[in-house]
Amino acid sequence: MSVAANRYAKALMDVLRPEKAEAGLQQLVNFAGLLKEQPDAGRLLENPALSGERRTRLLKDISAAFAFDKRVSNFIDILIDRNRLRIIEDIIAAYQKLLDDRLGIVKAAVTTARPLDAAQRQELTAKLEKVTGKQVRMEVAVDPSLIGGVIAQVGSTIYDGSVRQQLHAFKSRLIEE
């Protein structure tokens, strides 16, 4: 993530304050989604040959259609003015991290041998929250080579409950005896 993305994200976080922070994130995500779905809109907003007035009018129309907070709309206008729309995804990622930090949420990268159903996800989330003492947002990936079990990474800590690791530990204990 770029230094610029972090600075922009922090600036928006400071402006929106806690009560509007989550709504602001959703509005940024909606705007970035629009740019992906309608690349012509992004090109128009970034086109320096287009008058600033026309770009501002286009942004006002978009903001009204999506009911953006005025501060979010002004923020996007600054990104357009400074030719920074191309880093909006990085800004969103930095903003999400700042918001998670503020709300006490940690991200867990979880790898399982098979897809988890809703009950298993809920149980695993509860266990990780108990271990970390924080609210956990999980990103689950499936790796059939695990044979069974789960590997979870929260920050720099890895919780390895995979069958492969258990077999390795068992082998180590057998060799020691």
C-alpha positions as CSV (number, residue, x, y, z in Angstrom):
1,M,0.0,0.0,0.0
2,S,1.4,3.4,-0.9
3,V,2.1,6.2,1.5
4,A,-0.3,8.4,-0.5
5,A,-3.1,5.9,0.0
6,N,-2.5,5.8,3.7
7,R,-2.5,9.5,4.0
8,Y,-5.7,9.9,2.0
9,A,-7.4,7.2,4.0
10,K,-6.3,8.8,7.3
11,A,-7.5,12.2,6.2
12,L,-10.9,10.8,5.3
13,M,-11.1,8.9,8.6
14,D,-10.4,12.1,10.5
15,V,-13.0,14.0,8.6
16,L,-15.8,11.4,8.9
17,R,-15.3,10.7,12.6
18,P,-16.4,7.4,14.2
19,E,-20.1,7.9,13.7
20,K,-19.9,8.1,9.8
21,A,-16.7,6.0,9.3
22,E,-18.4,2.7,8.2
23,A,-20.9,4.5,6.0
24,G,-18.0,6.4,4.4
25,L,-16.2,3.1,3.6
26,Q,-19.3,1.7,1.9
27,Q,-19.7,4.9,-0.2
28,L,-16.1,4.6,-1.3
29,V,-16.6,0.9,-2.2
30,N,-19.8,1.8,-4.1
31,F,-17.9,4.6,-6.1
32,A,-15.0,2.2,-6.9
33,G,-17.5,-0.4,-8.0
34,L,-19.1,2.2,-10.3
35,L,-15.7,2.9,-11.8
36,K,-15.1,-0.8,-12.5
37,E,-18.6,-1.3,-14.0
38,Q,-18.5,2.0,-16.0
39,P,-14.8,2.6,-17.0
40,D,-16.0,5.5,-19.2
41,A,-17.1,7.4,-16.1
42,G,-13.6,7.0,-14.6
43,R,-12.0,8.2,-17.8
44,L,-14.3,11.2,-18.0
45,L,-13.5,12.1,-14.3
46,E,-9.8,11.8,-14.9
47,N,-9.7,13.5,-18.3
48,P,-7.8,16.9,-17.9
49,A,-9.2,18.0,-21.3
50,L,-12.7,18.1,-19.8
51,S,-13.4,21.3,-17.9
52,G,-13.3,21.1,-14.2
53,E,-16.9,22.3,-14.1
54,R,-18.1,19.4,-16.2
55,R,-16.2,16.9,-14.1
56,T,-17.6,18.5,-10.9
57,R,-21.1,18.3,-12.4
58,L,-20.6,14.6,-13.3
59,L,-19.4,13.9,-9.7
60,K,-22.4,15.7,-8.3
61,D,-24.8,13.6,-10.3
62,I,-23.0,10.4,-9.2
63,S,-23.0,11.6,-5.6
64,A,-26.7,12.4,-5.7
65,A,-27.6,9.0,-7.3
66,F,-25.6,7.1,-4.6
67,A,-26.6,9.5,-1.8
68,F,-23.0,10.1,-0.8
69,D,-22.2,12.1,2.3
70,K,-21.0,15.6,1.3
71,R,-17.6,14.9,2.9
72,V,-17.1,11.7,0.9
73,S,-18.1,13.5,-2.3
74,N,-15.7,16.3,-1.5
75,F,-13.0,13.7,-0.8
76,I,-13.6,12.1,-4.2
77,D,-13.5,15.5,-5.8
78,I,-10.0,16.0,-4.3
79,L,-8.9,12.7,-5.7
80,I,-10.1,13.7,-9.1
81,D,-8.5,17.1,-8.8
82,R,-5.1,15.6,-7.8
83,N,-5.3,12.8,-10.3
84,R,-5.4,10.1,-7.6
85,L,-8.5,8.1,-8.7
86,R,-6.1,5.3,-9.9
87,I,-5.2,4.6,-6.2
88,I,-8.8,4.4,-4.9
89,E,-8.6,0.6,-4.3
90,D,-5.4,1.2,-2.2
91,I,-7.1,4.0,-0.3
92,I,-10.1,1.7,0.4
93,A,-7.8,-1.0,1.7
94,A,-5.9,1.5,3.9
95,Y,-9.2,2.9,5.1
96,Q,-10.6,-0.6,5.9
97,K,-7.4,-1.3,8.0
98,L,-7.7,2.0,9.9
99,L,-11.4,1.3,10.5
100,D,-10.7,-2.2,11.7
101,D,-8.0,-0.9,14.1
102,R,-10.4,1.7,15.5
103,L,-13.1,-0.9,16.0
104,G,-10.8,-3.6,17.4
105,I,-11.2,-6.0,14.5
106,V,-8.4,-8.3,13.3
107,K,-8.2,-10.1,10.0
108,A,-7.7,-13.8,10.1
109,A,-6.5,-15.7,6.9
110,V,-7.9,-19.2,7.4
111,T,-7.0,-22.2,5.2
112,T,-9.1,-25.3,5.5
113,A,-9.1,-28.7,3.7
114,R,-12.7,-28.4,2.8
115,P,-15.2,-25.5,2.6
116,L,-16.7,-24.6,5.9
117,D,-20.5,-24.4,6.5
118,A,-22.1,-21.5,8.4
119,A,-22.0,-23.3,11.8
120,Q,-18.3,-24.2,11.3
121,R,-17.4,-20.7,10.4
122,Q,-19.2,-19.3,13.4
123,E,-17.5,-21.8,15.7
124,L,-14.1,-21.0,14.3
125,T,-14.7,-17.3,14.5
126,A,-15.7,-17.6,18.1
127,K,-12.6,-19.6,19.0
128,L,-10.3,-17.1,17.2
129,E,-12.1,-14.2,19.0
130,K,-11.5,-16.0,22.3
131,V,-7.8,-16.5,21.6
132,T,-7.2,-13.0,20.3
133,G,-9.5,-11.1,22.5
134,K,-10.7,-9.1,19.5
135,Q,-13.5,-9.3,16.9
136,V,-12.3,-11.4,14.0
137,R,-13.0,-11.0,10.3
138,M,-12.1,-14.2,8.5
139,E,-11.0,-14.8,4.9
140,V,-11.3,-18.5,4.2
141,A,-9.3,-20.3,1.5
142,V,-9.5,-24.0,0.7
143,D,-6.4,-26.2,0.3
144,P,-7.1,-29.9,-0.2
145,S,-3.5,-30.8,0.5
146,L,-4.0,-30.1,4.2
147,I,-5.8,-33.5,4.5
148,G,-7.9,-32.0,7.3
149,G,-7.9,-29.4,10.0
150,V,-7.4,-25.6,9.9
151,I,-4.5,-23.1,9.7
152,A,-5.3,-19.6,10.8
153,Q,-3.0,-16.6,10.6
154,V,-3.9,-13.5,12.6
155,G,-1.3,-10.8,12.2
156,S,2.1,-12.6,12.5
157,T,0.7,-15.4,14.6
158,I,-0.1,-18.7,13.0
159,Y,-2.4,-21.2,14.6
160,D,-1.8,-24.6,12.9
161,G,-4.4,-27.2,13.6
162,S,-3.9,-29.1,10.4
163,V,-3.7,-32.9,10.3
164,R,-0.3,-32.5,8.6
165,Q,1.1,-30.5,11.6
166,Q,-0.4,-33.0,14.1
167,L,1.2,-35.9,12.2
168,H,4.5,-34.1,12.2
169,A,4.3,-33.4,15.9
170,F,3.4,-37.0,16.6
171,K,6.4,-38.2,14.5
172,S,8.7,-35.9,16.4
173,R,7.5,-37.3,19.7
174,L,8.0,-40.8,18.5
175,I,11.5,-40.1,17.4
176,E,12.3,-38.4,20.8
177,E,11.3,-41.5,22.8
